[in-house]
Amino acid sequence: MSLFSRTSVRLGCLLALVCTLGNAHAALTISSTRIVYNSDKRSTSVVIANPGKQPYAAQAWVNTAADDTTTAVPFATAPTLFRLNPGKEQTVHISGLPNDLPQDRESLFFFNLQEIPQTDGEQRNALNVALRTRIKLFYRPSQVSGDPVRQLKELQVHRTMVDGIAHLRIHNPTPYHYTFNRLEVVDGKQNRPLANADMLAPLSEQLFPLPVAAKQVLVSIINDYGGTSEPLTLPVLDAP
């Protein structure tokens, strides 16, 4: 086989692998898209389902935003490793451990579900892709009370200049993490989404480049149940 032919075959295999990974999707499902762990509860749980036609092994654990296996977390999952047959469900319990987490705000962790497909001895050349699903887990101390959506109106939005460029500074004085569904500047009859608007941590602030002069922003967040809040319009104030 010529060098050109071998190269073509390798490229073809690589493209096939990329396409397979690009089109892959998780076979197992989680009953929620986020988890709120209230500190006054001993545990919380999620349900893992296998709607497919083949069995899977699965592993569940909690880690931090660093996504490593060395940082200690104050949570234990049970079971951590289990088999899930087609059409079956498994409840995974998440128990809290003694900790020194802040009590005046939420702390962010992540629940991980790694699916492990069963190998088929008759399909020697088959590509088995083990996918992982990762969702946010919010530790909410009992001292933090109220409705996060109702407190959304407390966000403070200011127009400020950074290196001669207009920015919006959004300050979150609440104890909640706000994951944005929409964060847009109101420009007349047209709304312009702000770039890199993902999540704002409690008692923190974030800068966003301001694409146009605007006097209002429209905000909508993901609520505790995975739904979206009604859009809220907040005024843009000049920096003090």
GUSE-998655 format. One record per residue: x, y, z of N, C-alpha, C in turn; residue in three letters. Coordinates in steps of 0.001 Angstrom, whole numbers, padded with zeros to 6 digits, always signed. Last residue first. Layout:
XYZXYZXYZALA...
END
This chain:
-020772+054348+040396-020679+055362+041454-019262+055944+041525PRO-021691+054059+036986-020822+053618+038071-020687+054702+039108ALA-025123+054400+036189-023760+054829+036019-022946+054409+037225ASP-027237+051506+035731-026881+052748+036388-025446+053128+036062LEU-029802+049990+034156-028355+050115+034087-027996+051490+034649VAL-032523+048181+035705-031928+049406+035172-030395+049329+035143PRO-033892+045074+034518-033198+045827+035554-032578+047084+034941LEU-036528+042881+033967-035784+044020+033439-035202+044837+034580THR-036801+039401+033697-036850+040550+034588-036005+041658+033978LEU-038621+036626+032475-037631+037684+032236-037879+038886+033138PRO-039243+033972+034759-039805+035001+033890-038757+036105+033695GLU-036844+031263+034751-037635+032304+035399-038212+033260+034360SER-037020+027878+033677-036494+029237+033515-037430+030243+034174THR-036206+024731+035323-036989+025598+034443-036351+026979+034355GLY-034817+023394+037244-034352+023254+035866-035160+024041+034859GLY-035556+023971+039762-036167+022784+039167-035745+022579+037716TYR-034443+026362+040538-034051+025151+041265-034537+023876+040591ASP-034007+028029+037271-034443+027923+038665-034045+026581+039278ASN-031930+029989+035340-032408+028623+035540-032782+028473+037006ILE-033081+033388+034588-032168+032389+035132-032797+030996+035116ILE-032930+036434+032832-033715+035244+033136-032730+034160+033579SER-032952+039918+032277-032332+038774+032944-033352+037660+033140VAL-032086+042701+030427-033116+041692+030640-032426+040445+031166LEU-031187+046037+031261-030803+044679+030887-031972+043755+031208VAL-031146+049481+030155-031765+048351+030836-031103+047048+030392GLN-029890+051348+028690-030348+051781+030002-030982+050646+030803LYS-026985+051243+026624-028285+050708+027034-028614+051180+028437ALA-024853+051249+023894-025349+052021+025039-026751+051523+025375ALA-023582+047961+023131-024258+049214+022769-024602+049971+024044VAL-021988+045969+024281-021972+046156+022832-022599+047468+022374PRO-019849+045840+026880-021152+046414+026559-021196+046722+025070LEU-018374+042996+028369-018286+044062+027367-019678+044525+026968PRO-018886+042477+031810-019257+042050+030466-019042+043218+029506PHE-017693+041357+034969-017697+042369+033916-018062+041745+032582LEU-019172+040494+038093-018566+040094+036830-018703+041227+035828GLN-019010+039744+041623-019405+040555+040479-018642+040111+039251GLU-020484+038191+044555-019401+038445+043611-019917+039349+042500SER-022318+036782+046136-021464+037806+046737-020240+038087+045861LEU-022368+033756+044146-022904+034630+045199-021853+035599+045719PRO-021516+033882+040599-021418+033306+041937-021984+034268+042976ALA-023174+033539+037643-022638+034544+038552-022689+033983+039962LEU-022688+031997+034473-023144+031925+035858-022438+032983+036691MET-022688+033157+031627-022963+031791+032073-023541+031786+033479ASP-022071+034983+029057-022977+035094+030214-023388+033690+030644ALA-020472+035457+026828-019940+034690+027968-020774+034854+029231ASN-021964+038545+025801-021072+037419+025551-020611+036784+026861ALA-025391+039335+025975-024041+039618+026430-023177+038368+026269LEU-027715+039862+023300-027147+039005+024348-025726+039437+024699PRO-029793+042561+022822-028502+042020+022409-027926+041177+023540ARG-032997+043306+021549-032190+042871+022682-030908+042228+022174ASN-034683+046057+020127-033840+044879+019918-033027+044576+021173GLN-035886+048419+020420-036770+047280+020236-035998+045975+020076LYS-033394+049665+022439-034613+050021+021718-035543+048827+021638GLY-031777+047332+023721-031371+048384+022788-032569+048752+021928ASP-031010+045840+026593-032196+046289+025849-031796+047504+025021VAL-028811+043122+026850-029016+044567+026972-030191+044939+026081VAL-029345+040012+028522-029346+040812+027303-029479+042292+027631GLU-029284+036909+029351-028713+038137+029898-028464+039043+028699LEU-030987+033928+030082-030867+035092+029201-030215+036237+029983ARG-030149+032088+031903-030803+031597+030696-030764+032686+029632ASN-027455+031964+034129-028267+032761+033230-028861+031920+032101PHE-027436+031007+037363-027094+030519+036033-028026+031194+035037THR-026370+032257+040310-027350+032512+039257-026794+032035+037921TYR-026089+031175+043589-025498+031117+042263-026613+031351+041245HIS-026945+033297+046411-027247+032268+045426-026344+032349+044195TYR-026989+035304+048296-026216+034097+048618-026345+032989+047571PRO-026556+038550+046633-027344+037472+047228-026470+036264+047532THR-025346+040521+045204-025248+040602+046662-025964+039472+047389PRO-023651+040628+042386-024641+039737+042982-024498+039767+044502ASN-023201+043038+039888-022865+042600+041246-024008+041769+041800HIS-021901+043639+036817-023083+043084+037492-022645+042499+038821ILE-020911+046103+034770-020491+045412+035981-021748+044951+036707ARG-020398+046391+031369-021406+046289+032420-020783+045539+033583LEU-018181+048702+029696-018535+047393+030242-019744+047533+031154HIS-016402+050383+027156-017604+050317+027992-017902+048875+028409ALA-012941+051027+027341-014020+050265+026697-015191+050149+027661ILE-010789+052130+028634-011428+052918+027601-012567+052224+026877GLY-010223+050241+030578-009247+050482+029500-009897+051190+028316ASP-013499+050263+031241-012310+049466+031536-011361+049595+030352VAL-016203+051969+032657-015188+051947+031603-013977+051152+032089MET-019618+050942+033324-018287+051388+033732-017325+051281+032560THR-022876+050723+034540-022051+050963+033361-020711+051509+033825ARG-024206+048213+036698-023611+049534+036479-022844+049564+035165HIS-026615+046540+038514-025999+046653+037190-025504+048077+036982VAL-027254+044223+040972-026919+045631+040731-026111+045731+039439GLN-029908+042140+042012-028700+042311+041204-028495+043796+040899LEU-032363+041955+043162-031323+042625+043937-030004+042758+043177GLU-034027+040406+041682-034161+041855+041504-033099+042635+042274LYS-033653+037868+042647-032955+038239+041421-032978+039755+041200LEU-035178+037032+044699-034053+037907+045034-033251+038338+043808GLN-036965+035342+043488-037472+036598+044037-036340+037572+044351ARG-035255+033210+042898-035844+033976+041799-036356+035330+042309VAL-034608+032144+045427-033575+032771+044594-034149+033643+043483PRO-036463+032699+048281-036578+032220+046907-035522+032906+046047ASP-035283+031781+051599-035929+032623+050606-035901+031991+049229GLY-032107+031399+053270-033539+031152+053099-034112+032108+052059SER-029386+030087+054688-029795+030757+053451-031251+030408+053182VAL-029020+028451+056791-029103+029882+057080-029524+030684+055852GLN-028638+025973+055677-029961+026244+056231-030135+027724+056569SER-026815+026173+052556-026896+026128+054025-028297+026487+054515PRO-026712+024275+049785-027408+025454+050294-027553+025348+051818ARG-024761+023276+047212-024915+023072+048649-025500+024359+049226TYR-025656+022276+044061-025525+023450+044919-025766+023057+046372PHE-024309+020763+041341-024878+020459+042655-024596+021657+043556LEU-024666+020424+037823-024308+021227+038991-025043+020745+040241LYS-023606+017459+036072-024584+018500+036370-024186+019212+037664ILE-022415+015516+033511-021983+016301+034674-022985+017423+034896ARG-021939+012357+032086-022845+013488+032257-022474+014192+033550THR-019779+010694+029867-020023+011172+031229-020964+012356+031182ARG-019465+007686+027899-019774+009100+028068-020030+009431+029539LEU-017545+005632+026141-018036+005781+027512-018224+007266+027791ALA-018067+004069+023175-017751+005376+023737-018382+005476+025127VAL-016773+001524+021324-017619+001802+022483-017174+003108+023124ASN-016687+000489+018111-016171+001556+018967-017171+001825+020087LEU-015989-002820+016927-016952-001782+017306-016288-000773+018236ALA-014505-004979+016222-014078-003688+015680-015031-002544+016050ASN-015791-007130+017403-014423-006817+017786-013984-005424+017344ARG-018457-008186+018262-018188-006961+017523-016801-006442+017914GLN-018651-010336+019904-018831-010587+018476-018536-009362+017629GLU-018428-009364+022495-017323-010132+021938-017433-010373+020453GLY-019241-006283+023524-019811-007406+022776-018666-008140+022089ASP-019298-004633+026663-018590-005019+025446-019232-006256+024837THR-021522-002200+027842-021109-003602+027879-020427-003954+026570GLN-020453+001139+028684-021213+000191+027865-020647-001216+027967PRO-020731+003050+031362-019751+002108+030841-020503+001058+030031ILE-021104+006452+032278-021709+005219+031789-020640+004354+031127GLU-020858+008465+035033-020059+007850+033973-020740+006558+033546GLN-021962+011333+036337-022453+009989+036010-021669+009483+034808LEU-021432+013677+038934-020954+013034+037711-021562+011653+037556ASN-022200+016804+040214-022543+015380+040244-022178+014782+038899PHE-020237+019377+041609-020774+018744+040408-021028+017267+040662PHE-020727+022414+043568-020075+021144+043281-020696+020570+042007PHE-020644+025507+045249-020891+024796+044002-020052+023524+043908LEU-022465+026848+047989-021200+026354+047450-021510+025459+046260SER-024300+029785+049035-024212+028469+048427-022764+028139+048050GLU-023677+031517+052180-023869+031460+050717-023833+030003+050243ARG-023014+031412+054803-023746+032596+054375-024017+032615+052876ASP-021402+029342+055472-022800+029215+055864-023644+030407+055431GLN-018815+027601+053724-019437+028863+054145-020921+028677+054438PRO-017879+024364+055103-018284+025222+053997-018884+026522+054517LEU-016729+022354+056581-016567+023740+057045-016890+024717+055915ASP-018451+019251+057356-017703+020166+056501-017587+021534+057169ASN-019529+015847+057341-019120+017034+058106-018229+017936+057255PRO-021421+015065+054334-020438+014733+055348-020101+015992+056142LEU-024504+014035+052830-023569+015062+053243-022651+014570+054352GLY-025202+011770+050182-025218+012077+051607-024158+013118+051929SER-027199+010878+047675-026060+011761+047919-026154+012215+049369ILE-028235+007919+046051-028343+008803+047204-027054+009603+047369HIS-029808+006986+043168-028492+007253+043741-028668+008278+044862VAL-031911+004510+041968-031830+005714+042782-030434+005835+043378THR-032331+003323+038746-031548+003181+039963-031532+004516+040684GLN-034405+001491+036434-033965+002714+037090-033164+002378+038343GLU-034725-000111+033149-034697-000082+034606-034184+001264+035129LYS-034495-000458+030415-035806-000141+030959-035864-000032+032468GLY-031742-002683+030653-032653-001908+029803-034007-001697+030473PRO-029963-002422+033844-030493-003155+032701-031450-002290+031887ASN-027163-001299+035279-028521-000858+034975-028985-001550+033695LEU-025007-001681+038017-025416-002138+036686-026861-001733+036476ARG-022797+000603+039770-023964-000275+039661-024211-000643+038202PHE-021094+002428+042178-020959+001639+040951-022113+000654+040893LEU-022038+003740+044375-021093+004450+043517-020911+003737+042180THR-025491+003893+045452-024233+003187+045199-023314+004016+044298PRO-024184+006748+046963-024442+005324+047143-025643+004920+046297ALA-021698+009248+047587-022793+008716+046784-022948+007224+047034THR-020913+011874+049794-020708+010479+049438-021919+010003+048654ALA-019271+015019+050304-020419+014240+049854-019997+012805+049556PHE-017376+017131+050521-018155+016676+051681-019414+015904+051296PRO-014297+016319+048840-015634+016920+048809-016450+016344+049970VAL-010881+016914+048066-011886+016305+048943-013204+017061+048837ALA-009268+016490+045026-009858+017478+045938-010980+016828+046748THR-008723+014363+043312-007909+014531+044514-008501+015518+045518THR-009809+014195+040871-010146+013110+041794-009390+013230+043112THR-011306+017110+039312-010224+016174+039583-010697+015105+040563ASP-012736+019468+038593-012965+018196+037906-011787+017242+038076ASP-012924+021965+039618-011616+021562+039114-011687+020235+038365ALA-015418+022074+040728-015262+022646+039394-013920+022284+038787ALA-015496+018817+042396-015551+020273+042334-015420+020753+040900THR-017685+015910+042563-016389+016587+042648-016590+018089+042520ASN-019256+012826+043211-019345+014282+043287-017929+014838+043329VAL-020303+009960+041213-019500+010617+042239-019715+012127+042173TRP-021023+006792+039809-021503+008116+040214-020603+008667+041307ALA-021054+004617+037033-020346+005073+038224-020796+006491+038528GLN-022520+001747+035520-022456+003190+035735-021721+003488+037025ALA-023051-000488+032812-022535-000251+034159-022411+001259+034302ALA-025960-001311+030953-024801-000454+031171-024351-000592+032616TYR-027672-003264+028435-027299-002951+029819-026053-002066+029870PRO-029747-001964+025813-028610-002750+026264-028234-002340+027679GLN-031704-000269+025000-031952-001696+024810-030771-002564+025211LYS-032601+002631+027063-032105+001934+025882-032392+000450+025896GLY-033157+004034+029324-034258+003844+028379-033862+003041+027143PRO-032259+003877+032414-031704+003333+031172-032847+003066+030200ASN-031886+006451+034878-032713+005544+034075-031945+005093+032841ALA-031464+007487+038158-030783+007216+036896-031602+006175+036137ILE-032573+009958+040287-032910+008665+039691-032216+008564+038343VAL-031094+011308+043250-031495+011433+041854-031772+010027+041338VAL-031386+012754+046559-031222+011645+045623-031616+012050+044212SER-029940+013711+049721-030863+013927+048620-030611+012828+047607THR-029676+013739+053314-029296+013318+051970-030314+013811+050968SER-030360+015108+055579-029265+014138+055661-028761+013745+054279ARG-030918+018633+055512-031320+017279+055136-030116+016352+055225LYS-029919+021106+055877-030696+020560+056988-031238+019164+056680ASP-028726+021847+053492-027870+021339+054561-028639+020758+055735SER-029930+020801+050403-030197+021631+051573-029497+021030+052792ASN-028769+020725+047293-028621+019964+048539-028795+020923+049712TYR-030073+020612+044218-029929+021537+045340-029912+020703+046614VAL-028966+019820+041015-029298+019300+042337-029083+020402+043364ILE-030131+019659+037625-029332+020275+038683-029807+019727+040020ARG-031757+018215+036067-030634+018853+035391-029737+019603+036364THR-032931+014927+037004-032932+016378+037100-031698+016930+036406SER-032637+012214+036486-033993+012736+036709-034054+014249+036828SER-030559+011297+033784-030663+011704+035184-031988+012439+035363ILE-029994+008468+031614-030561+009783+031906-030621+010017+033408THR-027733+006849+029362-028426+006915+030645-028901+008336+030906LEU-026502+007463+026991-027553+006450+026969-028372+006475+028243ALA-025517+010563+025576-025589+009697+026748-026753+008721+026626ALA-024352+010442+022208-025138+011059+023272-025299+010046+024387HIS-022346+011220+019354-022648+010388+020514-023482+011168+021520ALA-021509+012753+017311-022921+012397+017292-023326+011575+018508ASN-018815+013063+017846-019639+014260+017723-021114+013951+017794GLY-017891+010453+017773-017898+011162+019052-018797+012379+018991LEU-018244+009970+015011-018923+009131+015999-019018+009836+017337THR-016593+011914+013904-018039+011969+013630-018814+011149+014659CYS-014114+010998+014847-014603+012321+015226-016100+012419+015023VAL-013992+008484+013541-013997+008561+014997-014546+009890+015473LEU-013955+009301+010871-015062+008462+011341-015164+008514+012858ALA-011545+010687+010826-012800+011413+010591-013996+010614+011083LEU-009792+008546+011293-009858+009652+012233-011155+010432+012072LEU-010223+006981+009022-010536+006437+010359-010683+007545+011379CYS-009310+008768+007074-010699+008303+007049-011126+007759+008390GLY-006647+009024+007764-007512+010195+007839-008975+009795+007867LEU-005833+006386+007256-005740+006938+008602-006642+008147+008784ARG-006286+006252+004507-007018+005347+005397-007020+005900+006823VAL-004504+008192+003613-005936+008358+003349-006761+007489+004284SER-002073+007035+004351-002479+008311+004933-003974+008534+004772THR-002064+004802+002674-002078+004618+004130-002534+005887+004839ARG-002006+006094+000191-003168+005266+000543-003259+005072+002044SER+000473+007405+000290-000753+008198+000114-001978+007404+000553PHE+002183+005229+000471+002105+006157+001588+000833+006986+001517LEU+000579+002219-000830+001388+003426-000938+001221+004301+000296SER+000850-001194+000000+000000+000000+000000+000885+001245+000000MET
END
